[in-house]
């Protein structure tokens, strides 16, 4: 069993809230994580007809009989439980760590909770394996140091590579879904990804949106693989698929809310710059991206036209998973001006006394300072204590007074 870094944050939330909601894409490891809870926790799966009938026969009585240490998986499939759970929680608001709700499909679950359990729950999003988790490394201290605004010397020391460049490359190609990652059989991996899309369409999308044209939506997901890492033009997507722009917006929202797609809004905080306001996004798992693009192995990936965008997406997702697993809230943006200045990622959060952390992502080992003018200018304009460049170097290096290049292998 692979140790999951988010487990510590789950325990922290359980010590402060009566109920925790654990969401995440299907097959990311939620059930396995919940299986590590102590034996006193009882689990009820709403995809199991017996469990579902037991709860829905009389939800209020169910929660009187099960007042503590209860996991309800795929909770969005049993809407009547939410009002009954509110009553159960309010019966003893001071008692913490009583219930865990989990689900793969965010939109309906979040809607139900926001209407019935607001103020009584904490939310936790789980992703497939991070780079460090895949290779069974402990969490990197880099994330907490950045959030605390640690001394730059300490940040540099925390950015020492813990993996080889070959390990990073293998994770990048294979992606982070636990089941295919743990298998050494490439045939199984290919078949798993193929059937994963079917399961996603039939179970999650089919249950949530029964009137959705699933064949056309499948085409949409395949097309998204070609847009991964690029500025999105909804009109182009609509013309390609023969659908309306409002439909494209709705489908992008579905893909994001079910954790298949990462929506990255455009940075819009600078009145002095003419900024591109279109969002961009990434398929959140690089392995799934490569299968949809029919990239057969890491050597083919190295020469594929999408190699740079694929690398950028993997690094962005690794960073965001690292902060999430550490319980640190950040919001991602991309930055591009109409004059062509660009920064791959701007993180908004609390970084010591700073609000922003700009990040440039490079596939190469060395980073040309001339290509980092936009990053340097942003750091100066917004008085950021640090700008990061993430590349494939062997060790961290200072590129300028406030520009630090760190290897992806340290993440």
LINPE-V190076 format. One record per pair of residues at least 4 apart in sequence whose ideal C-beta (glycine too) atoms are under 7 Angstrom apart, sorted by the first residue. I is the first residue (numbers start at 1). J is the second residue. Records with the same first field share a line. If there is no record, write none. Layout:
# LINPE-V190076
I->J  J
This chain:
# LINPE-V190076
1->32
2->129  133  136  178
3->136
4->29  33  133
5->130  133  139  325
6->10  124  126  325
7->11  33  36
8->12
9->13  124  325  326  327
10->14  20  124
11->15
12->16  327
13->17  20  122  124
14->20  96  97
15->96  97
16->96
17->96  121  122
18->89  93  95  96  98  99  120
19->89  98  99  101  117  120  121
20->100  121  122  124
21->101  113  121  123  124
22->30  100  102  124  126
23->103  106  109  125
24->28  30  104  125  126  127  259
25->104  128  258  259  260
26->104  199  200  204
27->177  179  196
28->126  127  128  177
29->33  126  178
30->34  102  126
31->35  73
33->126
34->43  71  100  102
37->41
40->69
41->69  71
42->66  69  70  71
43->71  73
44->51  55  71  72
45->51  73  74
46->51  52  72  73  74  75  77  78
47->74  77
48->52
49->53
50->54
51->55
52->56  77  78
53->57
54->62
55->59  62  78  81
56->78  80
58->62
59->63  80  81  84
60->64  84  87
61->65
62->66
63->67  84  85  88
66->70
67->88
68->98
69->98
70->99
71->100  102
72->81  101
73->102
74->103  104
75->81  101  102  103  109
76->103  105  108  109  112
79->112
80->84
81->85
82->86  112  113  116  117
83->87  116
84->88
85->89  99  117
86->90  116  117  120
87->91
89->93  120
103->109
104->204
105->109  204  208  258
106->110  257  258  259
107->111  208  257
108->112  208
109->113
110->114
111->115
112->116
113->117  121
114->118
117->121
125->324
127->321  324
128->175  176  177  178  285
129->133  134  176  178  181
130->134  176  318  321  322  325
131->168  171  318  411
132->137  139  140  411
134->171  176  181
135->163  167
137->162  163
139->325  326
140->158  322  410  411
141->145  158
142->146  155  158  159  410
143->147  322  323  326  328
144->148  326
145->150  154  155  158
146->155  351  357
147->328  349  350  351
148->352
149->351  352  353  354  385
150->154  155
152->156  386
153->157
154->158
155->159  404
156->396  404
159->396  406  410
160->395  410
161->394  395  407  409  410
162->409  410
163->167  168  409
164->409
165->169  392  409
166->170
167->171
168->172  408  409
169->173  298
170->174  298
172->286  311  314
173->290  298  301
174->180  181  287
175->285  286  287  288
176->181  285
177->181  285  287
178->182
179->183  192
180->189  192  193  287
183->188  189
185->189
186->190
187->191
188->192
189->193
190->194  291
191->195
192->196
193->287  288  291
195->199
196->200
197->201  221
198->202
199->203
200->204  205  260
201->205  206  214  217  218
202->206
203->207
204->208  258
205->209  212  214  217
206->210  214
209->254
212->217
213->217
214->218
215->219
216->220  241  243
217->221  251
218->222
219->223  241
220->224  241  251
221->255
222->292
223->227  237  240  241
224->228  255  261  283
225->283  289  292  293
227->232
228->282  283  289  309  313
229->280  282  309  310  312  313
230->280  309
231->276  278  280
232->278  279  280  281
233->237  278
234->238  245  248  249
235->239  245
236->240
237->241  248
238->243  244  245  248
243->247  248
245->249
246->250
247->251
248->252
249->253
250->254
251->255
252->256  261  263
253->257
254->258
255->260  261
256->261  263
259->284
260->283  284
261->281  283  284
262->281  282  284  317
263->279  281
264->279  280  281  332  333  334
265->279  333
266->275  276  277  278  279  333  334
267->275  333  334  335  346
268->275  277
270->275
273->337
274->337  338
275->336  337
276->336  337  338
280->334
282->313  316  317
283->288  289  313
284->317
285->289
286->290  310  313  314
287->291
288->292
289->293  310  313
290->295  301
293->306
295->300  301  304
296->300
298->302
300->304
301->307  310
302->307
306->310
307->311  363
308->312  363
309->313
310->314
311->315  361  363
312->316  344  361
313->317
314->318
315->319  361  390  408
316->320  332  345
317->321
318->322  411
319->323  411
320->324  332
321->325
322->326  411
323->328  330
328->349
329->349
330->347  348  349
331->348  349
332->345  347
333->346  348
334->344  345
335->342  343  346  378
336->342
337->341
341->374
342->374
343->358  360  374  375  378
344->359  360  361
345->359  361
346->356  358
347->356  357  359
348->355  356
351->357
352->385
354->384  385
356->382  384
357->384  386  388
358->375  378  379  384  387
359->388  390
360->372  375  389
361->390
362->367  389  391
363->392
364->391  392
365->391  392  393
366->393
367->371  372  389  391  399  405
369->399  400
372->376  389  399  403
373->377
374->378
375->379  387  403
376->380  387  400  403
377->381
378->382  387
379->384  387  402  403
384->402
385->402
386->402  404
387->402  403
388->404  406
389->399  403  405
390->406  408
391->405  407  408
392->407  408
393->397  405  407
394->407
395->407
396->404  405  406  407
397->405
398->404
399->403  405
406->410
